[in-house]
């Protein structure tokens, strides 16, 4: 599984595909204070990015991959401030 769900945190692992988006959305709708750990994520399908944007979720750990981090941080930090 590309997303490991813990009590109040979702840990993204390796490639997070389109198949994960619906489950992620359902989980986030039931966890309004959830945090996301992207530290081990190497690829994020845009459908999951849309879910994260809509949920305005807090990112606890950014990806280790500097390019992925730069891309996600530029998008997700702007929308969290709005």
Backbone as JSON Lines, residues from 0, in Angstrom:
{"i":0,"aa":"X","n":[0.84,-1.18,0.0],"ca":[0.0,0.0,0.0],"c":[0.89,1.24,0.0]}
{"i":1,"aa":"X","n":[0.56,2.18,-0.86],"ca":[1.37,3.38,-1.03],"c":[1.11,4.43,0.05]}
{"i":2,"aa":"X","n":[0.01,4.3,0.77],"ca":[-0.27,5.2,1.9],"c":[-0.54,4.33,3.12]}
{"i":3,"aa":"X","n":[0.23,4.58,4.16],"ca":[0.04,3.88,5.42],"c":[-0.75,4.8,6.35]}
{"i":4,"aa":"X","n":[-1.91,4.37,6.76],"ca":[-2.76,5.19,7.61],"c":[-2.53,4.83,9.07]}
{"i":5,"aa":"X","n":[-2.19,5.85,9.84],"ca":[-2.0,5.69,11.28],"c":[-3.13,6.44,11.97]}
{"i":6,"aa":"X","n":[-3.07,6.54,13.27],"ca":[-4.17,7.16,14.02],"c":[-4.57,8.52,13.46]}
{"i":7,"aa":"X","n":[-3.62,9.41,13.31],"ca":[-3.93,10.76,12.83],"c":[-2.92,11.25,11.8]}
{"i":8,"aa":"X","n":[-2.27,10.29,11.13],"ca":[-1.27,10.65,10.14],"c":[-1.3,9.65,8.98]}
{"i":9,"aa":"X","n":[-1.16,10.17,7.78],"ca":[-1.05,9.34,6.59],"c":[0.39,9.45,6.09]}
{"i":10,"aa":"X","n":[1.04,8.3,5.94],"ca":[2.44,8.25,5.5],"c":[2.46,7.79,4.05]}
{"i":11,"aa":"X","n":[2.94,8.65,3.18],"ca":[3.02,8.33,1.75],"c":[4.35,7.63,1.49]}
{"i":12,"aa":"X","n":[4.28,6.48,0.79],"ca":[5.47,5.66,0.57],"c":[5.65,5.42,-0.94]}
{"i":13,"aa":"X","n":[6.82,5.72,-1.43],"ca":[7.2,5.5,-2.83],"c":[6.23,6.19,-3.8]}
{"i":14,"aa":"X","n":[5.65,5.43,-4.71],"ca":[4.77,5.98,-5.75],"c":[3.32,5.92,-5.26]}
{"i":15,"aa":"X","n":[2.71,7.08,-5.14],"ca":[1.3,7.15,-4.71],"c":[0.48,7.41,-5.97]}
{"i":16,"aa":"X","n":[-0.26,6.39,-6.39],"ca":[-0.95,6.42,-7.68],"c":[-2.37,6.95,-7.56]}
{"i":17,"aa":"X","n":[-3.02,7.03,-8.71],"ca":[-4.4,7.48,-8.79],"c":[-5.32,6.59,-7.95]}
{"i":18,"aa":"X","n":[-4.97,5.34,-7.82],"ca":[-5.81,4.38,-7.07],"c":[-5.95,4.73,-5.6]}
{"i":19,"aa":"X","n":[-5.08,5.57,-5.08],"ca":[-5.1,5.92,-3.65],"c":[-6.01,7.1,-3.34]}
{"i":20,"aa":"X","n":[-6.4,7.88,-4.34],"ca":[-7.07,9.16,-4.11],"c":[-8.4,9.04,-3.38]}
{"i":21,"aa":"X","n":[-9.24,8.11,-3.76],"ca":[-10.55,8.0,-3.14],"c":[-10.45,7.6,-1.67]}
{"i":22,"aa":"X","n":[-9.58,6.66,-1.37],"ca":[-9.39,6.24,0.02],"c":[-8.81,7.38,0.84]}
{"i":23,"aa":"X","n":[-7.86,8.11,0.26],"ca":[-7.27,9.27,0.95],"c":[-8.34,10.31,1.26]}
{"i":24,"aa":"X","n":[-9.19,10.6,0.29],"ca":[-10.26,11.57,0.51],"c":[-11.19,11.12,1.63]}
{"i":25,"aa":"X","n":[-11.61,9.88,1.6],"ca":[-12.49,9.36,2.66],"c":[-11.83,9.47,4.03]}
{"i":26,"aa":"X","n":[-10.56,9.1,4.09],"ca":[-9.84,9.14,5.36],"c":[-9.73,10.57,5.88]}
{"i":27,"aa":"X","n":[-9.38,11.5,5.01],"ca":[-9.23,12.9,5.42],"c":[-10.56,13.52,5.84]}
{"i":28,"aa":"X","n":[-11.65,13.11,5.24],"ca":[-12.95,13.64,5.63],"c":[-13.31,13.22,7.05]}
{"i":29,"aa":"X","n":[-12.78,12.12,7.51],"ca":[-13.04,11.64,8.86],"c":[-11.95,12.02,9.86]}
{"i":30,"aa":"X","n":[-10.91,12.69,9.39],"ca":[-9.79,13.09,10.24],"c":[-9.46,14.56,9.99]}
{"i":31,"aa":"X","n":[-10.26,15.48,10.5],"ca":[-10.04,16.9,10.19],"c":[-8.7,17.46,10.69]}
{"i":32,"aa":"X","n":[-8.08,16.82,11.67],"ca":[-6.8,17.3,12.19],"c":[-5.63,16.45,11.74]}
{"i":33,"aa":"X","n":[-5.83,15.69,10.69],"ca":[-4.79,14.78,10.19],"c":[-3.58,15.55,9.67]}
{"i":34,"aa":"X","n":[-2.45,14.86,9.7],"ca":[-1.2,15.38,9.15],"c":[-0.7,14.38,8.11]}
{"i":35,"aa":"X","n":[0.1,14.89,7.2],"ca":[0.61,14.07,6.12],"c":[2.13,14.0,6.2]}
{"i":36,"aa":"X","n":[2.66,12.79,6.07],"ca":[4.1,12.55,6.05],"c":[4.47,12.15,4.62]}
{"i":37,"aa":"X","n":[5.17,13.03,3.93],"ca":[5.59,12.79,2.55],"c":[7.06,12.4,2.46]}
{"i":38,"aa":"X","n":[7.7,12.16,3.57],"ca":[9.14,11.91,3.62],"c":[9.62,10.79,2.72]}
{"i":39,"aa":"X","n":[8.85,9.75,2.6],"ca":[9.26,8.59,1.8],"c":[8.58,8.55,0.43]}
{"i":40,"aa":"X","n":[7.86,9.6,0.08],"ca":[7.15,9.66,-1.2],"c":[8.13,10.02,-2.32]}
{"i":41,"aa":"X","n":[8.07,9.28,-3.42],"ca":[8.93,9.56,-4.57],"c":[8.14,10.09,-5.77]}
{"i":42,"aa":"X","n":[6.83,9.86,-5.77],"ca":[5.96,10.34,-6.85],"c":[4.54,10.46,-6.32]}
{"i":43,"aa":"X","n":[3.89,11.56,-6.64],"ca":[2.52,11.78,-6.2],"c":[1.65,12.06,-7.41]}
{"i":44,"aa":"X","n":[0.68,11.2,-7.66],"ca":[-0.24,11.41,-8.78],"c":[-1.06,12.68,-8.51]}
{"i":45,"aa":"X","n":[-1.32,13.48,-9.54],"ca":[-2.06,14.74,-9.36],"c":[-3.42,14.58,-8.68]}
{"i":46,"aa":"X","n":[-4.06,13.44,-8.81],"ca":[-5.36,13.25,-8.14],"c":[-5.2,13.33,-6.62]}
{"i":47,"aa":"X","n":[-4.1,12.82,-6.11],"ca":[-3.85,12.9,-4.68],"c":[-3.48,14.31,-4.26]}
{"i":48,"aa":"X","n":[-2.78,15.01,-5.13],"ca":[-2.47,16.42,-4.87],"c":[-3.76,17.23,-4.77]}
{"i":49,"aa":"X","n":[-4.71,16.94,-5.64],"ca":[-6.01,17.64,-5.59],"c":[-6.71,17.38,-4.26]}
{"i":50,"aa":"X","n":[-6.64,16.16,-3.78],"ca":[-7.25,15.83,-2.49],"c":[-6.57,16.62,-1.37]}
{"i":51,"aa":"X","n":[-5.24,16.66,-1.39],"ca":[-4.52,17.42,-0.35],"c":[-4.84,18.9,-0.42]}
{"i":52,"aa":"X","n":[-4.96,19.43,-1.63],"ca":[-5.31,20.84,-1.78],"c":[-6.71,21.13,-1.24]}
{"i":53,"aa":"X","n":[-7.65,20.29,-1.58],"ca":[-9.03,20.49,-1.13],"c":[-9.16,20.38,0.38]}
{"i":54,"aa":"X","n":[-8.4,19.47,0.97],"ca":[-8.49,19.23,2.41],"c":[-7.72,20.28,3.22]}
{"i":55,"aa":"X","n":[-6.83,21.02,2.55],"ca":[-5.97,22.0,3.24],"c":[-5.3,21.36,4.46]}
{"i":56,"aa":"X","n":[-4.75,20.2,4.23],"ca":[-4.15,19.41,5.28],"c":[-2.74,19.9,5.64]}
{"i":57,"aa":"X","n":[-2.33,19.65,6.87],"ca":[-0.99,20.02,7.32],"c":[0.02,18.96,6.9]}
{"i":58,"aa":"X","n":[1.16,19.43,6.41],"ca":[2.24,18.52,6.03],"c":[3.22,18.46,7.19]}
{"i":59,"aa":"X","n":[3.37,17.27,7.77],"ca":[4.28,17.08,8.9],"c":[5.72,16.87,8.44]}
{"i":60,"aa":"X","n":[5.87,16.14,7.33],"ca":[7.2,15.84,6.78],"c":[7.14,16.0,5.27]}
{"i":61,"aa":"X","n":[8.06,16.78,4.73],"ca":[8.14,17.0,3.29],"c":[8.98,15.9,2.65]}
{"i":62,"aa":"X","n":[8.83,15.68,1.32],"ca":[9.61,14.64,0.65],"c":[11.11,14.86,0.74]}
{"i":63,"aa":"X","n":[11.86,13.78,0.8],"ca":[13.32,13.86,0.81],"c":[13.84,14.27,-0.57]}
{"i":64,"aa":"X","n":[13.14,13.87,-1.62],"ca":[13.52,14.24,-2.98],"c":[13.35,15.75,-3.14]}
{"i":65,"aa":"X","n":[14.43,16.45,-3.43],"ca":[14.39,17.92,-3.43],"c":[13.48,18.5,-4.52]}
{"i":66,"aa":"X","n":[13.43,17.85,-5.67],"ca":[12.57,18.35,-6.75],"c":[11.09,18.19,-6.41]}
{"i":67,"aa":"X","n":[10.74,17.02,-5.9],"ca":[9.36,16.78,-5.49],"c":[8.98,17.72,-4.35]}
{"i":68,"aa":"X","n":[9.89,17.89,-3.41],"ca":[9.62,18.79,-2.28],"c":[9.37,20.22,-2.76]}
{"i":69,"aa":"X","n":[10.23,20.7,-3.65],"ca":[10.09,22.07,-4.14],"c":[8.75,22.27,-4.83]}
{"i":70,"aa":"X","n":[8.36,21.29,-5.64],"ca":[7.1,21.36,-6.37],"c":[5.91,21.36,-5.41]}
{"i":71,"aa":"X","n":[5.9,20.41,-4.48],"ca":[4.77,20.29,-3.56],"c":[4.72,21.44,-2.56]}
{"i":72,"aa":"X","n":[5.87,21.83,-2.06],"ca":[5.9,22.92,-1.07],"c":[5.4,24.22,-1.68]}
{"i":73,"aa":"X","n":[5.77,24.48,-2.92],"ca":[5.32,25.72,-3.56],"c":[3.82,25.74,-3.75]}
{"i":74,"aa":"X","n":[3.23,24.61,-3.99],"ca":[1.78,24.52,-4.2],"c":[1.02,24.47,-2.87]}
{"i":75,"aa":"X","n":[1.45,23.58,-2.0],"ca":[0.67,23.33,-0.78],"c":[0.8,24.42,0.27]}
{"i":76,"aa":"X","n":[1.94,25.1,0.35],"ca":[2.06,26.15,1.36],"c":[1.27,27.4,0.97]}
{"i":77,"aa":"X","n":[1.15,27.65,-0.31],"ca":[0.35,28.8,-0.77],"c":[-1.12,28.59,-0.47]}
{"i":78,"aa":"X","n":[-1.63,27.4,-0.75],"ca":[-3.05,27.15,-0.54],"c":[-3.41,27.03,0.93]}
{"i":79,"aa":"X","n":[-2.47,26.64,1.77],"ca":[-2.75,26.55,3.2],"c":[-2.88,27.95,3.81]}
{"i":80,"aa":"X","n":[-2.2,28.91,3.22],"ca":[-2.23,30.27,3.74],"c":[-3.52,31.0,3.37]}
{"i":81,"aa":"X","n":[-4.22,30.5,2.37],"ca":[-5.44,31.17,1.89],"c":[-6.61,30.83,2.75]}
